[in-house]
Amino acid sequence: MEEYNVTIATGTSEYSGTNNYIYITLVGEKGDSEKTTLDNPGLDFCRGAVDEYKVCSPAPLGRVLLVRLEKQRYWVEDNWFCLYVTVTPSGGGTTLTFPCYRWLIGNVKVELREGTGKW
């Protein structure tokens, strides 16, 4: 079982946070992780929050190519502004950054590509 450390940042503008369900799937060269509900004790995805999670995969994914985020209504529909997602293999290694910088509105699924700039 492979484990990945995932960090997700929520925007700082008013109403950027959400109480909706957020799911993540890591897509790698050798396969996909399990679809994981992102839910820590307490409040997740509050305005300005940087939340950390563990995502498991039954087998190594190789290099992570995409991050698939899904937002589904919980009680009342509210939008969410995601800044970015980072992924680090639990054994260490290079942290990959997947910029988002967009509103997720309604029941939606987005796929983010790695986007670290180089000088």
N, C-alpha and C positions, 0 to 999 in steps of 0.2 A: 504494500500500500504506500503510495507516494503522497506527501503532504506539501502544500504550498501556502505561504503566508501572503495574504491579500490585504491591501489597504485601500479604502475608498474614501475620497474627500467630497464633502457636500459644500455647495456654494455658500457665500456669506450674505447674499442679498436677502431682503425680507421675503418670507414664504419659500425659501429654497429647500427647506427640509420636507420630509414626507413621513407619513405613518403607513403607507402602502407596503405590500410585500415586495422585497427585492431578492432576486435570484441571480446566481452567477454560474457560468460554465466556462472553463478554460479549454481552449482549442489548441492542441499542439500538433507537432509534426507526426506524432505516432498515435494520435487519438484524442478523445475528449475526456474531461473530468466528469464526475457526477454533477448533475444540476443541484446546486446547493442553495438552500434558503439562508440568507444572511440575517442572523438574529442573535445578538448578544443580550445578556441580562441588562435591563434598563432600556433607555431610549437609543435607538439607532437612527442615523441619517438626519440628525437635527441640524439646523442652520449652523454652518461653520465647523461641523464635526469632521474628524478624521478617525474612522472606525477600522479596526483590525479583525480579521477572520482567518480561519483555517479552512482550506478547500482540499478534499481528498480525491485521489484518483486510484483506481485499482492497479494501474500500471504506469510506468514513466511516460510522460507526454512528449518528451524531447523538448525542443525549444517551443515555448508558448507563442503562438502566432496571433491569436485573437482572444479577446475577452467578450463573452456574450452576456449582456445584462438584460434582465427582464423585470418589468414593474407591473404588478397586478393590484387592482383595487382591493382594499381591506374593508373599510367601513364607508368612509366618505372619500370621494375621489379628490386627491390633491397631487399637484405636480411636484417634480423633484428636479433640482439642478445638480447634476453630477459634474465635478471638476475633473477628476482623474481616478484611475485605478492603477495600483502598482502590484506586481507579482514577483515573489522571491521564492525559489525552491527552499524547503525547510533545511536542507543540508548546507545551505549557503549558496553562493553563486551570484550571478549578475541579477540585479533588480531591474525589471522591465517596467516602463511607464507607458500606460495606455491613456492618452488624453481624451477627454470627452467634451467638456465645456459646452453642454447643451441641456435644455429642458427635456425631461422625459414626461410626456403628457398622455394620460389615459393608460390603457393596458398596452404596453409597448415592449418591443424587443429591439435592442441595438447591438451591433457588433463593432468592437473597437480594435483598431490595429495599433501596434506598438509605434510610438512616435517620439523617441528621444532624439533631439537634434545633436549634431556633431559640429564641432568648430573646425 
